[in-house]
Amino acid sequence: MTAAPAATLPAAVPAIARPAQRRHRRWDRLCALALAVVTISWMLAVEGRQGIGRDEAQYFRAGAHYWEWFEALGTNLKNGRLGASFTKEGVLPFWSDNPEHPPLMKTLYGISWRLFHECGPNRTWHPLPASGPHRTLALFKRESSAFRFPAILMAGLGAAMVFFFARLFMGRTAAAAASIMSVAQPHYFFHAQIACFDAPITTMAVVVGFAYWKSLHSARWGILCGVLFGVALVTKHNAWLMPFFLGAHYLWMRRGDLRRLRPPRVPLVFVAMITIGPLVALALWPLMWSQPIAGPRWYFLRHLQHEHYHFEYLGRNWSYPPTELDLKLLRMTFPFVTTLFTVPVTTLALGLAGALALWRRWRSRSSDVLPIDVPGSTQASWLRPGVDVDRAPGMFFAMQILGPMAVVALPSTPIFGGAKHFMPAMPYLAMVAGLGVAWLGRALLALPLQGWLARERARRLWPVALAAALVLPSVVETRRSHPDGLAHYNWLAGGFAGGASLGMNRQFWGYSVLPMLGWMNAHLPKSRSVYWHDVLQDALTMYVRDGRMPAWPGYSGVGEEAIEHSDLGIIIHERHMTLYEGVFWDSYGTTKPAYVRTREGVPIVTVYRRPGTGGAP
């Protein structure tokens, strides 16, 4: 048989494969869409059970203020005074609320609230009086749900992007499993349905990482990565770290140049991130328009010099950077031990299997140059810096997983929110776990199956069934954790009770009072004076707006004086707040709680009531 001419074979193969490639892309898009829809639907179905925390309540308020700027913009445009909205006086009154955090998500929260909340004629909670007819689409009865909707949409986008990214390394079934495992993590799931920034920046970490990976072969993706990095910068401040993790991978990928003492070219993608990224961020942050130098400088210094909050880890209250060596070493274990105790064990085990598969790939390489995609004749350049070398997926995943954890492991890094500080590592961990699913699926197909198990249809279904069985425990565990995902720990830690026994953080932000508001409404003392401990007034206002509780005019304050003026009070169980329980005993004259909210035997919130204050017993 005569071999086909070398010049004609490459041209013929793509022509034959093109319809199949289109079918594969169409199925991939449908699968990604389905994963996004399921993620969004799941979160919308349960978000109403999750309480409102301190930060989220402030972002509600700020988002509503930001919307008012758009309303003023429309009014000024109608009156022929468009420029007035872009002056310092037209910007600061709206955009100065919560200036220490970037505005993108808060803006989306405010727009969603304005468009989708149910707003009756007696609603008077807008930051500024509504001008003209105030009609909405009324998709959500609760205003908090309307605020949260963009965060949930971002979680759906994250699920789709994990699938698309994982498809570059594994089959469709394993990629879908990776996407599900990226969502089915109790601590991520908790954050993904609230109007904060941690789940959105996790999604942006995948989006920017995907664009970077594609840019290694495509100049257009290099430009797009710069734009997307700018969007990440106005999502949350830890976007600053993305270029460092990506840059570490790039230097490893081009380590052959470094060994030859030939510095690699600075690729287009990093030029775009450094130049286009900040410009996009500045354009999307109105507060910085009138102070393009001083504003970003203040913002950077604010977070580089951030105060240290209290957090509980392994039985200790960490409120300041440790100075003793043994405590520094213990503090450095925080992100790794927390990951070990919070991520579902099946996901951890599959991640280990995927890491071993990547290690075997690296060990079996015959040379330092082994491309993932078959390279063409294109010469490596700053436009396409990865066409002539192996793109080192193992090191890429290692940098994206260990990089965020390493930053949090520094003893000088402030921690005030548990696993959320290194959450951008979690979707990449899920993708490595997806590689573990793929490896196990190949091992299953390699078994000498007999009878109907060996039939072609059964051989196609077995990997799907295996993947479903492997991801189901993480879905069940995540469902079980809700709405107290922050207090949840996996079976390595011993569940809710085991995490408490180990002295791990149970909660923060005062979100955990929602399930007990009904009891408190029914047992409100005649004075209606309540001590709310760590629950912010903005959160209480939103509970009233949502119809969860009546407006209680009692004493508002913090500390011992506030307890003395109250007749009903709560204590949220965090180690640095335990002293307040003794204040209740002394002030109320009793050590008997009126109500204790628990999860699997672990106290979350305790209520005390002053004896003889009337109302329901």
ZAKOL-390328 format. One record per residue (C-alpha): residue in one letter; x, y, z. Coordinates in steps of 0.5 Angstrom, whole numbers, plus 2048, in hexadecimal, padded with zeros to 3 digits. Example, Ala and Ser with C-alpha at 12.3 -4.5 7.8 and 13.67 -1.06 7.14 Angstrom:
a8197F7810s81B7FE80E
% end
This chain:
m800800800t8038077FEa80380C803a800812802p804818801a80781C807a804823804t7FD820803l7FC81C809p7FB82280Ea7F782680Aa7F2820809v7F181E810p7EE824813a7E982480Di7E781E80Fa7E781F817r7E3826816p7DC823817a7DE81F81Dq7E2825820r7DB82981Fr7D7824822h7DC823828r7DC82B829r7D482B829w7D482582Ed7D9829832r7D582F832l7CE82C834c7D282883Aa7D582F83Cl7CE83283Ca7CB82C840l7D082D845a7CF834846v7C7834846v7C782E84Bt7CC832850i7C883884Fs7C2834850w7C5831856m7C783785Al7C183B858a7BD83585Bv7C0836862e7C383D863g7BD83F867r7C083B86Dq7C683E86Dg7C7844872i7CA84B870g7D184D873r7D4853875d7D885486Ee7D285286Aa7CD85786Dq7D285D86Cy7D385A864f7CB85B864r7CB862866a7D1864862g7CE86085Ca7C786485Dh7CB86B85Dy7CF869857w7C9868853e7C686F855w7CC872851f7CA86E84Be7C387184Ca7C687884Dl7CA877846g7C3876843t7C087C846n7C6880844l7C687D83Dk7BE87F83Cn7C088683Fg7C688783Ar7CB887840l7CE88083Eg7D5883840a7D3885848s7D387D849f7DA87D848t7DC88284Ck7DF881853e7D9884856g7D587F852v7D9879853l7DB87985Bp7D487A85Ef7D287385Bw7D986F85As7DC871861d7D886B864n7DD866866p7E3868862e7E8863865h7E585E860p7E485E859p7DD860856l7DC85B850m7D8856854k7D585B859t7D285E852l7CF858850y7CC857856g7C985E856i7C785D84Fs7C4856850w7C0859856r7BD85F853l7BB85A84Df7B8854850h7B6855857e7AE855859c7AD85D85Bg7A685F85Dp7A486685En7A5866866r7AD864865t7B186A868w7B8867868h7BB86A862p7C286E864l7BF873860p7B787585Ea7B5871858s7B4876853g7AE87584Ep7AB86E84Dh7AE869851r7AD86284Dt7B185C84Dl7B085584Aa7AF852851l7B384C850f7B484B858k7B084C85Er7B684D862e7BA853861s7C0850863s7BF84A85Ea7BF850859f7C685285Br7C984B85Bf7C6849854p7CD84C851a7D1848856i7CD842854l7CE84384Dm7D584484Da7D583D851g7D283A84Bl7D783D846g7DC83A84Ba7DA83384Aa7D9834842m7E0837842v7E3831846f7E082C841f7E383083Bf7EA83083Ea7EA829840r7E8827839l7EF829837f7F282483Bm7EC81E83Cg7E681B839r7DF81E83At7DD81983Fa7E381B844a7E2822842a7DB822844a7DD81F84Ba7E382484Cs7DD82A84Bi7D9826850m7DE825855s7E082D854v7D982F857a7D882985Cq7DC82C861p7D982E867h7DD834869y7DD836861f7D5835861f7D4839867h7D883F864a7D583E85Dq7CE84085Ei7CF846862a7D084E860c7D884E861f7DE84D85Dd7E184685Fa7DE84285Ap7DE847854i7E5848855t7E6840855t7E284084Em7E784684Ba7ED84284Dv7EB83C849v7E9841843v7EF845843g7F383E844f7F083B83Ea7F184183Ay7F984183Cw7F983A83Ak7F683B833s7FB841832l80183D832h7FF83B82Bs7FA841829a7FC848829r7F584A829w7F4846830g7FA84A833i7F6851831l7EF84E834c7F384C83Ag7F585383Cv7EE85583Bl7EB84F840f7F1851845g7EE858845v7E7855847a7EA85184Cl7EE85784Fv7E785A850t7E4854853k7E8853859h7EF85585Bn7F384E85Ba7F284F854w7F9852855l7FC84B856m7FA84884Fp80084A84Bf805848850f802841850l801841848g808844848a80B83E84Ch808839847y80B83D841l81283D844w812835845m80F83483Er81583883Br81A835840g81E83383Bd82083A839l82283C840r826836840r82A83883Al82A83F83Dr826842838p82084683Bp819844838r81684A835v81084D839p80A84A835l80484F833v7FF84C838f80384F83Ev80485683Aa7FD856839m7FB854840i80085A843t7FE85F83Ei7F785D83Bg7F485A842p7F5861846l7F2865841v7EC861841a7EC861848l7EC868849a7E7869843l7E2864847w7E386884Ep7E086F84El7E3871855m7EA871852w7E887584Cs7EA87C850q7F0879853p7F387484Fi7FA874853a7F887585Ag7F287185Ap7F586A858r7FB86C85Cw7F686D862y7F3866860f7F9862860l7FC865866r7F586386Ah7F685C868l7FD85B869q7FD85E870h7F685B872e7F585A879h7F485387Cy7EE85087Eh7EC84A883f7EC843880e7EC83C883y7F0837881l7F2831885g7F083388Br7F383A88Bn7F184188Aw7F5844885s7F484C885y7FC84E884p80184B880p805846884t80C848886e80F841889l81183C884d80D836886l80783B885k80983D87Fl80A83687Cl80383487Fr80083A87Cm803839875t7FF832875f7F9836875p7F783586Df7F982E86Dv7F682B873t7EF82F871t7EF82C86Al7F082586Df7EA826872t7E582A86Ev7E6827867p7E2821866v7E681B867t7E4818860t7E781E85Cl7ED81E860a7EE81785Fl7ED818857g7F181E857l7F781985Aa7F6814854g7F681A84Fa7FC81D852l800816852a7FD81684Al80081C849w80781A84Cr807814848r806818842w80C81C844r810816846s80F812840r81181883Bs817816836s81981D836d818824839v814826832l80E822832p80882682Fi801825831d7FE82782Bv802825825p80682B823g80682F81Cs80C832819t80A83881Dq81183B820a81083D827s80F844829w80D84982El80684982Ar80684182Ap80B83F830g809838831v80883582Ad80F83182Av80F82F831d80B82A836r80682F839a80782B840p80082A842g802827849m80682D84Bf800832848f7FC82E84Da80182E853m802836852q7FA837852i7F9833858l7FF83485Cg80083B85Bp7FA83E85Em7FB839864a80283B865v800843865v7FB84186Ba80083D86El80584386Fp804845877s80484C875t7FE84B871p7F784D874i7F2848874f7EB849876g7E7845872g7E983E872a7E983A86Bk7E7840867h7EE843867f7F183D863m7EA83B85Fp7ED83D858a7F1836859m7EB83285Ap7E8832852y7F0830850l7F082A856a7E9828853m7EC82784Cv7F282384Fa7ED81F852g7E981E84Bl7F081B848g7EF81684Ev7E881584Ca7EB814844w7F180F847l7EC80B84Bg7E780B845r7ED808840a7EF803845l7E8800846l7E880083Ea7EE7FC83El7EB7F6843p7EA7F083Fl7E27F183Fq7DE7EB83Dg7D77EA83Bw7D27F083Al7D77F483Ea7DC7F3838r7D77F6833e7D87FD82Fr7D2800832a7D47FE839r7DB800839r7D9807837l7D480783Dw7D9804842p7DD80B842v7D780F843a7D580B849l7DB80B84Ca7DC81284Ca7D581384Ea7D680F854l7DD812856v7DA819856l7D381785Ap7D6818861s7D981F860v7D282185Dv7CF81D863e7D4820868t7D3827865r7CB827866r7CC82486Ds7D082A86Fh7CB83086Dp7CA835870d7D0834874g7D583386Fl7DA837873a7D9832879h7DA82C875y7E0827875n7E1821871w7E181A875l7E981A875a7E782087Ag7E181C87Dg7DC82187Af7D982787Ea7DA824885g7E1822883g7E3829880a7E182C886s7E582788Bl7EB829886g7EA830888m7E8832881n7E583887Fr7DD83787Fq7DB83E87Cf7DC84587Bw7D884B879g7D284A87Dy7CE846877s7CB84087Cv7C584487Fl7C0843879p7BE83C87Bm7BC83F882l7B8845880g7B2842881w7B3840888m7B684788An7AF84A887a7AB84588Bh7AF847892l7B084E891p7B0852898k7AB857899s7B185C898r7B385A892s7BA85B893v7BF856890y7C6855890w7C885388Ah7D085188Bd7D3851884v7CD852880l7CE85887Cq7C985D87Cd7C985D874a7C7856875l7C1857879t7BF85C875m7BF85786Fy7BB852873v7B6857874r7B585986Dd7B585186Bg7AF850870r7B384C875m7B285087Bp7AE85687Da7B285D87Fw7B585C886p7B7863889g7BB86188Fy7C2863891s7C786288Bg7CE86288Dv7D485D88Fg7D785B895e7D585A89De7D186189Da7CD85E897i7CC85889Be7CA85C8A1h7C485F89Ds7C185989Ad7BC85489Cl7BE84F897g7C584E894i7C9849890i7D0846890i7D384488Ah7D883E88Be7DF841889r7E484088Eh7E684788Fm7DF849891t7DE844896l7DF84989Cy7D884C89Ae7D584689Dg7D78478A3v7D584F8A3f7CE84C8A1w7CE8478A7d7D084D8ACs7CB8528A8y7C584E8A7g7C684A8AEt7C68438ABt7CA83E8A8k7C483A8A4p7C483C89Da7BD83D89Ay7BE83A893v7C5836890r7C5835889t7CA82F887r7CC82B881e7CD824883g7CE82688Av7D382C889p7D083288Ci7D0838886v7CC83D88At7C983E891v7C4842893y7C384589Ar7BD84989Dr7BC84D8A3p7B784A8A8g7B184D8A9t7B18528A3g7AA84F8A1g7A884D89Aa7A8846898p7AB84189D
% end
